[in-house]
Amino acid sequence: MMFPIVITQTITGNHCANISLVLPAELHWFSGHFPDCPILPGVAQINWVMHYANQLLGELPAVKSIDVVKFQRPLMPEDQVILVLNWARTEHKLIFKYLIHGEITASSGKISLCQ
C-alpha cells in the first residue's frame, strides 16, 4: 500500500484543499524506515502533496524546486493527519502542511512549480 486512507477531501477555496488521512501501519513507506520505530519518510510526504494537489486542484505544472521543508514532528503508523494544500498560482508555489489531530504541525513546506 503506497497511499494513506483518505477520510475526507474538501476544496476550501480557490486552489486550496484539505485532505483528512489515516496512515495505516501497512504502508510500504514504513517498511524498514526504521524497523524499531517506523516513521513516514519525507519523500513520501512530498509525493503525497503532489499526488493530492494534482488530483484535487487540477493538473499542476512540474516541480521546479523544493524551496523550504520543515519536519517538526515524525508521522507514525496510525496517525490521523490533515494535509493542507494551497496553490499560490501567481507565485507558482504549492504551499503545504501536515497537521496531526488538526492542530499540531508535523511538517510544512513550499514547492516551486515550473511556469
Biopython code that builds the backbone (N, CA, C, O; Angstrom):
import numpy as np
from Bio.PDB.StructureBuilder import StructureBuilder

atoms = [
    (1, "MET", "N", (0.850, -1.166, 0.000)),
    (1, "MET", "CA", (0.000, 0.000, 0.000)),
    (1, "MET", "C", (0.904, 1.239, 0.000)),
    (1, "MET", "O", (1.751, 1.401, 0.878)),
    (2, "MET", "N", (0.708, 2.112, -1.003)),
    (2, "MET", "CA", (1.568, 3.284, -1.171)),
    (2, "MET", "C", (0.941, 4.588, -0.672)),
    (2, "MET", "O", (1.645, 5.559, -0.393)),
    (3, "PHE", "N", (-0.390, 4.597, -0.564)),
    (3, "PHE", "CA", (-1.086, 5.820, -0.177)),
    (3, "PHE", "C", (-1.889, 5.594, 1.098)),
    (3, "PHE", "O", (-2.314, 4.473, 1.379)),
    (4, "PRO", "N", (-2.095, 6.657, 1.865)),
    (4, "PRO", "CA", (-2.868, 6.546, 3.105)),
    (4, "PRO", "C", (-4.356, 6.362, 2.803)),
    (4, "PRO", "O", (-4.788, 6.442, 1.654)),
    (5, "ILE", "N", (-5.109, 6.120, 3.842)),
    (5, "ILE", "CA", (-6.564, 6.039, 3.718)),
    (5, "ILE", "C", (-7.115, 7.464, 3.770)),
    (5, "ILE", "O", (-6.842, 8.214, 4.707)),
    (6, "VAL", "N", (-7.891, 7.820, 2.755)),
    (6, "VAL", "CA", (-8.498, 9.153, 2.698)),
    (6, "VAL", "C", (-9.845, 9.099, 3.412)),
    (6, "VAL", "O", (-10.718, 8.308, 3.055)),
    (7, "ILE", "N", (-10.000, 9.942, 4.415)),
    (7, "ILE", "CA", (-11.257, 10.033, 5.154)),
    (7, "ILE", "C", (-12.164, 11.074, 4.498)),
    (7, "ILE", "O", (-13.326, 10.794, 4.203)),
    (8, "THR", "N", (-11.636, 12.263, 4.274)),
    (8, "THR", "CA", (-12.392, 13.321, 3.588)),
    (8, "THR", "C", (-11.457, 14.135, 2.707)),
    (8, "THR", "O", (-10.255, 14.224, 2.956)),
    (9, "GLN", "N", (-12.040, 14.725, 1.671)),
    (9, "GLN", "CA", (-11.337, 15.661, 0.794)),
    (9, "GLN", "C", (-12.246, 16.872, 0.630)),
    (9, "GLN", "O", (-13.410, 16.735, 0.253)),
    (10, "THR", "N", (-11.716, 18.051, 0.912)),
    (10, "THR", "CA", (-12.532, 19.257, 0.843)),
    (10, "THR", "C", (-11.781, 20.344, 0.089)),
    (10, "THR", "O", (-10.637, 20.662, 0.414)),
    (11, "ILE", "N", (-12.435, 20.911, -0.923)),
    (11, "ILE", "CA", (-11.897, 22.095, -1.578)),
    (11, "ILE", "C", (-12.321, 23.273, -0.702)),
    (11, "ILE", "O", (-13.513, 23.496, -0.492)),
    (12, "THR", "N", (-11.350, 24.021, -0.193)),
    (12, "THR", "CA", (-11.653, 25.066, 0.790)),
    (12, "THR", "C", (-11.650, 26.473, 0.197)),
    (12, "THR", "O", (-11.921, 27.439, 0.911)),
    (13, "GLY", "N", (-11.356, 26.603, -1.066)),
    (13, "GLY", "CA", (-11.324, 27.912, -1.711)),
    (13, "GLY", "C", (-10.626, 27.780, -3.047)),
    (13, "GLY", "O", (-10.340, 26.673, -3.503)),
    (14, "ASN", "N", (-10.352, 28.920, -3.677)),
    (14, "ASN", "CA", (-9.626, 28.886, -4.944)),
    (14, "ASN", "C", (-8.242, 28.294, -4.736)),
    (14, "ASN", "O", (-7.404, 28.874, -4.046)),
    (15, "HIS", "N", (-8.012, 27.151, -5.331)),
    (15, "HIS", "CA", (-6.704, 26.499, -5.304)),
    (15, "HIS", "C", (-6.275, 26.059, -3.906)),
    (15, "HIS", "O", (-5.079, 26.010, -3.621)),
    (16, "CYS", "N", (-7.221, 25.742, -3.037)),
    (16, "CYS", "CA", (-6.923, 25.268, -1.684)),
    (16, "CYS", "C", (-7.722, 24.000, -1.399)),
    (16, "CYS", "O", (-8.855, 23.851, -1.857)),
    (17, "ALA", "N", (-7.119, 23.091, -0.637)),
    (17, "ALA", "CA", (-7.810, 21.852, -0.284)),
    (17, "ALA", "C", (-7.290, 21.322, 1.042)),
    (17, "ALA", "O", (-6.145, 21.571, 1.419)),
    (18, "ASN", "N", (-8.142, 20.593, 1.739)),
    (18, "ASN", "CA", (-7.781, 19.859, 2.953)),
    (18, "ASN", "C", (-8.128, 18.399, 2.725)),
    (18, "ASN", "O", (-9.219, 18.079, 2.253)),
    (19, "ILE", "N", (-7.198, 17.514, 3.061)),
    (19, "ILE", "CA", (-7.414, 16.080, 2.930)),
    (19, "ILE", "C", (-7.150, 15.447, 4.284)),
    (19, "ILE", "O", (-6.052, 15.564, 4.828)),
    (20, "SER", "N", (-8.151, 14.779, 4.824)),
    (20, "SER", "CA", (-8.016, 14.084, 6.099)),
    (20, "SER", "C", (-7.567, 12.654, 5.812)),
    (20, "SER", "O", (-8.203, 11.943, 5.033)),
    (21, "LEU", "N", (-6.470, 12.237, 6.442)),
    (21, "LEU", "CA", (-5.831, 10.953, 6.144)),
    (21, "LEU", "C", (-5.566, 10.150, 7.412)),
    (21, "LEU", "O", (-5.382, 10.706, 8.495)),
    (22, "VAL", "N", (-5.550, 8.835, 7.250)),
    (22, "VAL", "CA", (-5.075, 7.924, 8.288)),
    (22, "VAL", "C", (-3.902, 7.162, 7.692)),
    (22, "VAL", "O", (-3.969, 6.703, 6.552)),
    (23, "LEU", "N", (-2.823, 7.025, 8.464)),
    (23, "LEU", "CA", (-1.608, 6.362, 7.993)),
    (23, "LEU", "C", (-1.550, 4.940, 8.547)),
    (23, "LEU", "O", (-1.037, 4.728, 9.645)),
    (24, "PRO", "N", (-2.070, 3.964, 7.801)),
    (24, "PRO", "CA", (-2.062, 2.593, 8.317)),
    (24, "PRO", "C", (-0.640, 2.052, 8.456)),
    (24, "PRO", "O", (0.248, 2.409, 7.681)),
    (25, "ALA", "N", (-0.438, 1.206, 9.428)),
    (25, "ALA", "CA", (0.884, 0.613, 9.674)),
    (25, "ALA", "C", (1.374, -0.192, 8.480)),
    (25, "ALA", "O", (2.576, -0.414, 8.338)),
    (26, "GLU", "N", (0.460, -0.635, 7.616)),
    (26, "GLU", "CA", (0.820, -1.462, 6.458)),
    (26, "GLU", "C", (1.394, -0.666, 5.291)),
    (26, "GLU", "O", (1.766, -1.257, 4.277)),
    (27, "LEU", "N", (1.476, 0.644, 5.405)),
    (27, "LEU", "CA", (2.035, 1.442, 4.308)),
    (27, "LEU", "C", (3.451, 0.983, 3.978)),
    (27, "LEU", "O", (4.269, 0.744, 4.866)),
    (28, "HIS", "N", (3.716, 0.868, 2.692)),
    (28, "HIS", "CA", (5.045, 0.471, 2.198)),
    (28, "HIS", "C", (6.147, 1.347, 2.797)),
    (28, "HIS", "O", (7.235, 0.866, 3.114)),
    (29, "TRP", "N", (5.850, 2.623, 2.945)),
    (29, "TRP", "CA", (6.856, 3.591, 3.384)),
    (29, "TRP", "C", (7.392, 3.318, 4.787)),
    (29, "TRP", "O", (8.516, 3.710, 5.102)),
    (30, "PHE", "N", (6.609, 2.653, 5.630)),
    (30, "PHE", "CA", (7.049, 2.364, 6.995)),
    (30, "PHE", "C", (7.994, 1.169, 7.058)),
    (30, "PHE", "O", (8.712, 0.996, 8.043)),
    (31, "SER", "N", (7.997, 0.354, 6.024)),
    (31, "SER", "CA", (8.821, -0.854, 5.999)),
    (31, "SER", "C", (10.304, -0.490, 5.947)),
    (31, "SER", "O", (10.779, 0.046, 4.945)),
    (32, "GLY", "N", (11.025, -0.778, 7.015)),
    (32, "GLY", "CA", (12.466, -0.553, 7.048)),
    (32, "GLY", "C", (12.878, 0.874, 7.367)),
    (32, "GLY", "O", (14.071, 1.180, 7.364)),
    (33, "HIS", "N", (11.938, 1.743, 7.637)),
    (33, "HIS", "CA", (12.276, 3.151, 7.905)),
    (33, "HIS", "C", (11.690, 3.581, 9.242)),
    (33, "HIS", "O", (10.759, 4.385, 9.196)),
    (34, "PHE", "N", (12.039, 3.225, 10.221)),
    (34, "PHE", "CA", (13.103, 2.439, 10.825)),
    (34, "PHE", "C", (12.449, 1.228, 11.482)),
    (34, "PHE", "O", (11.324, 1.335, 11.969)),
    (35, "PRO", "N", (13.120, 0.086, 11.509)),
    (35, "PRO", "CA", (12.481, -1.149, 11.982)),
    (35, "PRO", "C", (11.881, -1.064, 13.389)),
    (35, "PRO", "O", (10.776, -1.560, 13.610)),
    (36, "ASP", "N", (12.575, -0.455, 14.329)),
    (36, "ASP", "CA", (12.081, -0.412, 15.707)),
    (36, "ASP", "C", (11.182, 0.790, 16.001)),
    (36, "ASP", "O", (10.474, 0.808, 17.008)),
    (37, "CYS", "N", (11.213, 1.777, 15.135)),
    (37, "CYS", "CA", (10.403, 2.982, 15.339)),
    (37, "CYS", "C", (10.062, 3.576, 13.969)),
    (37, "CYS", "O", (10.680, 4.552, 13.546)),
    (38, "PRO", "N", (9.073, 2.987, 13.271)),
    (38, "PRO", "CA", (8.778, 3.434, 11.906)),
    (38, "PRO", "C", (8.241, 4.866, 11.860)),
    (38, "PRO", "O", (7.380, 5.253, 12.649)),
    (39, "ILE", "N", (8.778, 5.642, 10.909)),
    (39, "ILE", "CA", (8.287, 6.993, 10.645)),
    (39, "ILE", "C", (8.117, 7.156, 9.137)),
    (39, "ILE", "O", (8.762, 6.466, 8.348)),
    (40, "LEU", "N", (7.247, 8.074, 8.756)),
    (40, "LEU", "CA", (6.990, 8.309, 7.342)),
    (40, "LEU", "C", (8.105, 9.178, 6.761)),
    (40, "LEU", "O", (8.328, 10.291, 7.236)),
    (41, "PRO", "N", (8.809, 8.680, 5.735)),
    (41, "PRO", "CA", (9.896, 9.463, 5.143)),
    (41, "PRO", "C", (9.386, 10.746, 4.473)),
    (41, "PRO", "O", (8.248, 10.813, 4.009)),
    (42, "GLY", "N", (10.238, 11.735, 4.437)),
    (42, "GLY", "CA", (9.897, 12.995, 3.793)),
    (42, "GLY", "C", (9.561, 12.837, 2.326)),
    (42, "GLY", "O", (8.696, 13.545, 1.812)),
    (43, "VAL", "N", (10.233, 11.916, 1.637)),
    (43, "VAL", "CA", (9.967, 11.709, 0.212)),
    (43, "VAL", "C", (8.527, 11.255, 0.000)),
    (43, "VAL", "O", (7.908, 11.625, -0.998)),
    (44, "ALA", "N", (7.988, 10.467, 0.914)),
    (44, "ALA", "CA", (6.588, 10.038, 0.816)),
    (44, "ALA", "C", (5.659, 11.229, 1.026)),
    (44, "ALA", "O", (4.654, 11.367, 0.330)),
    (45, "GLN", "N", (5.992, 12.079, 1.974)),
    (45, "GLN", "CA", (5.156, 13.247, 2.241)),
    (45, "GLN", "C", (5.091, 14.168, 1.023)),
    (45, "GLN", "O", (4.016, 14.657, 0.674)),
    (46, "ILE", "N", (6.219, 14.405, 0.381)),
    (46, "ILE", "CA", (6.260, 15.247, -0.816)),
    (46, "ILE", "C", (5.493, 14.573, -1.952)),
    (46, "ILE", "O", (4.753, 15.235, -2.680)),
    (47, "ASN", "N", (5.666, 13.270, -2.104)),
    (47, "ASN", "CA", (4.945, 12.508, -3.129)),
    (47, "ASN", "C", (3.438, 12.683, -2.962)),
    (47, "ASN", "O", (2.726, 12.922, -3.937)),
    (48, "TRP", "N", (2.958, 12.564, -1.738)),
    (48, "TRP", "CA", (1.520, 12.704, -1.482)),
    (48, "TRP", "C", (1.045, 14.131, -1.736)),
    (48, "TRP", "O", (-0.058, 14.331, -2.243)),
    (49, "VAL", "N", (1.859, 15.122, -1.391)),
    (49, "VAL", "CA", (1.498, 16.518, -1.665)),
    (49, "VAL", "C", (1.213, 16.683, -3.152)),
    (49, "VAL", "O", (0.173, 17.223, -3.528)),
    (50, "MET", "N", (2.122, 16.226, -3.995)),
    (50, "MET", "CA", (1.947, 16.387, -5.438)),
    (50, "MET", "C", (0.783, 15.542, -5.955)),
    (50, "MET", "O", (0.020, 15.993, -6.810)),
    (51, "HIS", "N", (0.646, 14.335, -5.446)),
    (51, "HIS", "CA", (-0.439, 13.448, -5.876)),
    (51, "HIS", "C", (-1.805, 14.083, -5.597)),
    (51, "HIS", "O", (-2.639, 14.195, -6.496)),
    (52, "TYR", "N", (-2.024, 14.494, -4.361)),
    (52, "TYR", "CA", (-3.335, 15.038, -3.994)),
    (52, "TYR", "C", (-3.563, 16.433, -4.573)),
    (52, "TYR", "O", (-4.702, 16.785, -4.880)),
    (53, "ALA", "N", (-2.518, 17.227, -4.728)),
    (53, "ALA", "CA", (-2.669, 18.543, -5.357)),
    (53, "ALA", "C", (-3.123, 18.385, -6.805)),
    (53, "ALA", "O", (-4.035, 19.084, -7.246)),
    (54, "ASN", "N", (-2.498, 17.477, -7.545)),
    (54, "ASN", "CA", (-2.901, 17.240, -8.930)),
    (54, "ASN", "C", (-4.313, 16.680, -9.009)),
    (54, "ASN", "O", (-5.067, 17.013, -9.923)),
    (55, "GLN", "N", (-4.665, 15.843, -8.069)),
    (55, "GLN", "CA", (-5.987, 15.220, -8.053)),
    (55, "GLN", "C", (-7.092, 16.231, -7.726)),
    (55, "GLN", "O", (-8.158, 16.204, -8.342)),
    (56, "LEU", "N", (-6.845, 17.111, -6.768)),
    (56, "LEU", "CA", (-7.900, 17.997, -6.275)),
    (56, "LEU", "C", (-7.859, 19.421, -6.830)),
    (56, "LEU", "O", (-8.897, 20.075, -6.931)),
    (57, "LEU", "N", (-6.685, 19.897, -7.185)),
    (57, "LEU", "CA", (-6.553, 21.286, -7.622)),
    (57, "LEU", "C", (-6.376, 21.414, -9.123)),
    (57, "LEU", "O", (-6.223, 22.522, -9.637)),
    (58, "GLY", "N", (-6.395, 20.303, -9.825)),
    (58, "GLY", "CA", (-6.190, 20.314, -11.260)),
    (58, "GLY", "C", (-4.748, 19.986, -11.587)),
    (58, "GLY", "O", (-3.880, 20.000, -10.715)),
    (59, "GLU", "N", (-4.505, 19.692, -12.840)),
    (59, "GLU", "CA", (-3.156, 19.318, -13.270)),
    (59, "GLU", "C", (-2.214, 20.503, -13.076)),
    (59, "GLU", "O", (-2.382, 21.554, -13.696)),
    (60, "LEU", "N", (-1.228, 20.318, -12.211)),
    (60, "LEU", "CA", (-0.278, 21.386, -11.905)),
    (60, "LEU", "C", (0.966, 21.254, -12.770)),
    (60, "LEU", "O", (1.264, 20.165, -13.262)),
    (61, "PRO", "N", (1.700, 22.354, -12.963)),
    (61, "PRO", "CA", (2.984, 22.268, -13.667)),
    (61, "PRO", "C", (3.958, 21.364, -12.907)),
    (61, "PRO", "O", (3.741, 21.043, -11.739)),
    (62, "ALA", "N", (5.011, 20.968, -13.574)),
    (62, "ALA", "CA", (6.031, 20.106, -12.965)),
    (62, "ALA", "C", (6.760, 20.842, -11.840)),
    (62, "ALA", "O", (6.771, 22.072, -11.783)),
    (63, "VAL", "N", (7.361, 20.065, -10.958)),
    (63, "VAL", "CA", (8.138, 20.626, -9.851)),
    (63, "VAL", "C", (9.423, 21.241, -10.396)),
    (63, "VAL", "O", (10.164, 20.603, -11.145)),
    (64, "LYS", "N", (9.671, 22.470, -10.015)),
    (64, "LYS", "CA", (10.914, 23.158, -10.368)),
    (64, "LYS", "C", (11.940, 22.963, -9.259)),
    (64, "LYS", "O", (13.093, 22.617, -9.515)),
    (65, "SER", "N", (11.498, 23.193, -8.010)),
    (65, "SER", "CA", (12.391, 23.021, -6.864)),
    (65, "SER", "C", (11.562, 22.909, -5.589)),
    (65, "SER", "O", (10.415, 23.350, -5.526)),
    (66, "ILE", "N", (12.171, 22.315, -4.594)),
    (66, "ILE", "CA", (11.576, 22.278, -3.264)),
    (66, "ILE", "C", (12.329, 23.328, -2.458)),
    (66, "ILE", "O", (13.488, 23.137, -2.088)),
    (67, "ASP", "N", (11.656, 24.432, -2.197)),
    (67, "ASP", "CA", (12.322, 25.589, -1.610)),
    (67, "ASP", "C", (12.522, 25.461, -0.106)),
    (67, "ASP", "O", (13.612, 25.712, 0.407)),
    (68, "VAL", "N", (11.472, 25.074, 0.588)),
    (68, "VAL", "CA", (11.513, 25.007, 2.046)),
    (68, "VAL", "C", (10.725, 23.785, 2.486)),
    (68, "VAL", "O", (9.598, 23.570, 2.040)),
    (69, "VAL", "N", (11.316, 22.991, 3.356)),
    (69, "VAL", "CA", (10.582, 21.906, 4.009)),
    (69, "VAL", "C", (11.064, 21.844, 5.447)),
    (69, "VAL", "O", (12.266, 21.807, 5.711)),
    (70, "LYS", "N", (10.120, 21.832, 6.372)),
    (70, "LYS", "CA", (10.451, 21.707, 7.793)),
    (70, "LYS", "C", (9.734, 20.487, 8.341)),
    (70, "LYS", "O", (8.515, 20.359, 8.222)),
    (71, "PHE", "N", (10.500, 19.601, 8.936)),
    (71, "PHE", "CA", (9.939, 18.421, 9.587)),
    (71, "PHE", "C", (10.006, 18.679, 11.087)),
    (71, "PHE", "O", (11.087, 18.696, 11.677)),
    (72, "GLN", "N", (8.845, 18.879, 11.695)),
    (72, "GLN", "CA", (8.807, 19.272, 13.100)),
    (72, "GLN", "C", (8.428, 18.139, 14.039)),
    (72, "GLN", "O", (8.784, 18.152, 15.218)),
    (73, "ARG", "N", (7.707, 17.161, 13.513)),
    (73, "ARG", "CA", (7.312, 16.010, 14.324)),
    (73, "ARG", "C", (7.142, 14.822, 13.391)),
    (73, "ARG", "O", (6.503, 14.952, 12.347)),
    (74, "PRO", "N", (7.700, 13.664, 13.740)),
    (74, "PRO", "CA", (7.569, 12.497, 12.862)),
    (74, "PRO", "C", (6.111, 12.072, 12.689)),
    (74, "PRO", "O", (5.307, 12.160, 13.618)),
    (75, "LEU", "N", (5.792, 11.613, 11.489)),
    (75, "LEU", "CA", (4.494, 10.993, 11.231)),
    (75, "LEU", "C", (4.673, 9.492, 11.395)),
    (75, "LEU", "O", (5.563, 8.892, 10.792)),
    (76, "MET", "N", (3.824, 8.895, 12.214)),
    (76, "MET", "CA", (3.986, 7.498, 12.603)),
    (76, "MET", "C", (2.755, 6.684, 12.216)),
    (76, "MET", "O", (1.699, 7.243, 11.917)),
    (77, "PRO", "N", (2.902, 5.343, 12.225)),
    (77, "PRO", "CA", (1.758, 4.488, 11.896)),
    (77, "PRO", "C", (0.541, 4.825, 12.755)),
    (77, "PRO", "O", (0.643, 5.076, 13.956)),
    (78, "GLU", "N", (-0.598, 4.820, 12.096)),
    (78, "GLU", "CA", (-1.920, 5.068, 12.689)),
    (78, "GLU", "C", (-2.183, 6.531, 13.034)),
    (78, "GLU", "O", (-3.232, 6.846, 13.596)),
    (79, "ASP", "N", (-1.250, 7.435, 12.710)),
    (79, "ASP", "CA", (-1.527, 8.858, 12.902)),
    (79, "ASP", "C", (-2.693, 9.280, 12.006)),
    (79, "ASP", "O", (-2.848, 8.780, 10.892)),
    (80, "GLN", "N", (-3.494, 10.191, 12.502)),
    (80, "GLN", "CA", (-4.541, 10.832, 11.715)),
    (80, "GLN", "C", (-4.063, 12.248, 11.430)),
    (80, "GLN", "O", (-3.759, 13.010, 12.348)),
    (81, "VAL", "N", (-4.001, 12.591, 10.153)),
    (81, "VAL", "CA", (-3.450, 13.887, 9.767)),
    (81, "VAL", "C", (-4.372, 14.594, 8.782)),
    (81, "VAL", "O", (-5.200, 13.975, 8.113)),
    (82, "ILE", "N", (-4.204, 15.895, 8.718)),
    (82, "ILE", "CA", (-4.850, 16.692, 7.681)),
    (82, "ILE", "C", (-3.738, 17.282, 6.828)),
    (82, "ILE", "O", (-2.834, 17.947, 7.333)),
    (83, "LEU", "N", (-3.817, 17.030, 5.535)),
    (83, "LEU", "CA", (-2.895, 17.635, 4.582)),
    (83, "LEU", "C", (-3.579, 18.890, 4.040)),
    (83, "LEU", "O", (-4.636, 18.811, 3.413)),
    (84, "VAL", "N", (-2.965, 20.040, 4.288)),
    (84, "VAL", "CA", (-3.499, 21.327, 3.840)),
    (84, "VAL", "C", (-2.684, 21.763, 2.626)),
    (84, "VAL", "O", (-1.459, 21.857, 2.693)),
    (85, "LEU", "N", (-3.374, 22.029, 1.517)),
    (85, "LEU", "CA", (-2.722, 22.433, 0.271)),
    (85, "LEU", "C", (-3.201, 23.816, -0.143)),
    (85, "LEU", "O", (-4.387, 24.131, -0.046)),
    (86, "ASN", "N", (-2.268, 24.636, -0.605)),
    (86, "ASN", "CA", (-2.595, 25.967, -1.109)),
    (86, "ASN", "C", (-1.711, 26.234, -2.317)),
    (86, "ASN", "O", (-0.495, 26.378, -2.184)),
    (87, "TRP", "N", (-2.319, 26.299, -3.491)),
    (87, "TRP", "CA", (-1.576, 26.590, -4.706)),
    (87, "TRP", "C", (-1.610, 28.099, -4.927)),
    (87, "TRP", "O", (-2.625, 28.651, -5.352)),
    (88, "ALA", "N", (-0.488, 28.759, -4.635)),
    (88, "ALA", "CA", (-0.347, 30.198, -4.872)),
    (88, "ALA", "C", (0.012, 30.354, -6.348)),
    (88, "ALA", "O", (1.181, 30.450, -6.721)),
    (89, "ARG", "N", (-1.011, 30.375, -7.157)),
    (89, "ARG", "CA", (-0.861, 30.283, -8.610)),
    (89, "ARG", "C", (0.018, 31.393, -9.191)),
    (89, "ARG", "O", (0.886, 31.121, -10.021)),
    (90, "THR", "N", (-0.198, 32.635, -8.765)),
    (90, "THR", "CA", (0.572, 33.745, -9.337)),
    (90, "THR", "C", (2.049, 33.673, -8.968)),
    (90, "THR", "O", (2.900, 34.196, -9.688)),
    (91, "GLU", "N", (2.351, 33.028, -7.850)),
    (91, "GLU", "CA", (3.745, 32.873, -7.415)),
    (91, "GLU", "C", (4.348, 31.552, -7.884)),
    (91, "GLU", "O", (5.540, 31.308, -7.692)),
    (92, "HIS", "N", (3.534, 30.708, -8.494)),
    (92, "HIS", "CA", (3.963, 29.377, -8.949)),
    (92, "HIS", "C", (4.502, 28.544, -7.793)),
    (92, "HIS", "O", (5.509, 27.850, -7.930)),
    (93, "LYS", "N", (3.813, 28.623, -6.644)),
    (93, "LYS", "CA", (4.244, 27.870, -5.459)),
    (93, "LYS", "C", (3.088, 27.045, -4.916)),
    (93, "LYS", "O", (1.940, 27.489, -4.883)),
    (94, "LEU", "N", (3.422, 25.839, -4.493)),
    (94, "LEU", "CA", (2.480, 24.974, -3.800)),
    (94, "LEU", "C", (2.917, 24.936, -2.338)),
    (94, "LEU", "O", (4.014, 24.478, -2.018)),
    (95, "ILE", "N", (2.056, 25.418, -1.467)),
    (95, "ILE", "CA", (2.356, 25.502, -0.036)),
    (95, "ILE", "C", (1.574, 24.395, 0.659)),
    (95, "ILE", "O", (0.392, 24.192, 0.381)),
    (96, "PHE", "N", (2.237, 23.681, 1.563)),
    (96, "PHE", "CA", (1.562, 22.565, 2.221)),
    (96, "PHE", "C", (1.930, 22.490, 3.693)),
    (96, "PHE", "O", (2.938, 23.040, 4.138)),
    (97, "LYS", "N", (1.077, 21.790, 4.431)),
    (97, "LYS", "CA", (1.420, 21.410, 5.800)),
    (97, "LYS", "C", (0.611, 20.176, 6.172)),
    (97, "LYS", "O", (-0.523, 19.992, 5.730)),
    (98, "TYR", "N", (1.222, 19.347, 6.991)),
    (98, "TYR", "CA", (0.572, 18.178, 7.572)),
    (98, "TYR", "C", (0.290, 18.498, 9.032)),
    (98, "TYR", "O", (1.197, 18.848, 9.788)),
    (99, "LEU", "N", (-0.967, 18.375, 9.421)),
    (99, "LEU", "CA", (-1.380, 18.649, 10.797)),
    (99, "LEU", "C", (-1.820, 17.356, 11.471)),
    (99, "LEU", "O", (-2.649, 16.622, 10.932)),
    (100, "ILE", "N", (-1.275, 17.080, 12.630)),
    (100, "ILE", "CA", (-1.682, 15.918, 13.412)),
    (100, "ILE", "C", (-2.848, 16.344, 14.294)),
    (100, "ILE", "O", (-2.781, 17.360, 14.986)),
    (101, "HIS", "N", (-3.912, 15.557, 14.259)),
    (101, "HIS", "CA", (-5.130, 15.860, 15.022)),
    (101, "HIS", "C", (-5.652, 17.263, 14.707)),
    (101, "HIS", "O", (-6.306, 17.891, 15.540)),
    (102, "GLY", "N", (-5.361, 17.744, 13.512)),
    (102, "GLY", "CA", (-5.886, 19.023, 13.057)),
    (102, "GLY", "C", (-5.238, 20.260, 13.627)),
    (102, "GLY", "O", (-5.657, 21.373, 13.309)),
    (103, "GLU", "N", (-4.213, 20.097, 14.473)),
    (103, "GLU", "CA", (-3.646, 21.302, 15.097)),
    (103, "GLU", "C", (-2.134, 21.311, 15.256)),
    (103, "GLU", "O", (-1.540, 22.389, 15.273)),
    (104, "ILE", "N", (-1.491, 20.167, 15.373)),
    (104, "ILE", "CA", (-0.038, 20.115, 15.590)),
    (104, "ILE", "C", (0.654, 19.976, 14.234)),
    (104, "ILE", "O", (0.428, 18.997, 13.522)),
    (105, "THR", "N", (1.493, 20.946, 13.875)),
    (105, "THR", "CA", (2.191, 20.877, 12.588)),
    (105, "THR", "C", (3.288, 19.824, 12.653)),
    (105, "THR", "O", (4.206, 19.912, 13.468)),
    (106, "ALA", "N", (3.176, 18.831, 11.783)),
    (106, "ALA", "CA", (4.195, 17.789, 11.686)),
    (106, "ALA", "C", (5.256, 18.183, 10.667)),
    (106, "ALA", "O", (6.450, 17.991, 10.896)),
    (107, "SER", "N", (4.813, 18.734, 9.540)),
    (107, "SER", "CA", (5.745, 19.200, 8.518)),
    (107, "SER", "C", (5.050, 20.253, 7.671)),
    (107, "SER", "O", (3.823, 20.337, 7.626)),
    (108, "SER", "N", (5.870, 21.055, 7.001)),
    (108, "SER", "CA", (5.335, 22.105, 6.140)),
    (108, "SER", "C", (6.390, 22.462, 5.109)),
    (108, "SER", "O", (7.573, 22.166, 5.277)),
    (109, "GLY", "N", (5.939, 23.104, 4.033)),
    (109, "GLY", "CA", (6.908, 23.488, 3.027)),
    (109, "GLY", "C", (6.312, 24.248, 1.864)),
    (109, "GLY", "O", (5.104, 24.468, 1.777)),
    (110, "LYS", "N", (7.218, 24.645, 0.962)),
    (110, "LYS", "CA", (6.860, 25.349, -0.268)),
    (110, "LYS", "C", (7.589, 24.684, -1.424)),
    (110, "LYS", "O", (8.792, 24.431, -1.365)),
    (111, "ILE", "N", (6.837, 24.409, -2.468)),
    (111, "ILE", "CA", (7.383, 23.775, -3.663)),
    (111, "ILE", "C", (7.171, 24.737, -4.827)),
    (111, "ILE", "O", (6.042, 25.145, -5.098)),
    (112, "SER", "N", (8.254, 25.102, -5.516)),
    (112, "SER", "CA", (8.140, 25.947, -6.705)),
    (112, "SER", "C", (7.785, 25.072, -7.897)),
    (112, "SER", "O", (8.358, 24.001, -8.094)),
    (113, "LEU", "N", (6.825, 25.548, -8.690)),
    (113, "LEU", "CA", (6.391, 24.829, -9.880)),
    (113, "LEU", "C", (6.858, 25.572, -11.122)),
    (113, "LEU", "O", (7.013, 26.793, -11.102)),
    (114, "CYS", "N", (7.081, 24.832, -12.199)),
    (114, "CYS", "CA", (7.509, 25.446, -13.457)),
    (114, "CYS", "C", (6.431, 26.401, -13.960)),
    (114, "CYS", "O", (5.247, 26.240, -13.663)),
    (115, "GLN", "N", (6.866, 27.392, -14.722)),
    (115, "GLN", "CA", (5.914, 28.376, -15.264)),
    (115, "GLN", "C", (5.420, 27.962, -16.621)),
    (115, "GLN", "O", (4.614, 28.669, -17.227)),
]
sb = StructureBuilder()
sb.init_structure("model")
sb.init_model(0)
sb.init_chain("A")
sb.init_seg("    ")
for serial, (resi, resn, name, xyz) in enumerate(atoms, 1):
    if name == "N":
        sb.init_residue(resn, " ", resi, " ")
    sb.init_atom(name, np.array(xyz, "f"), 0.0, 1.0, " ", f" {name:<3s}", serial, name[0])
structure = sb.get_structure()
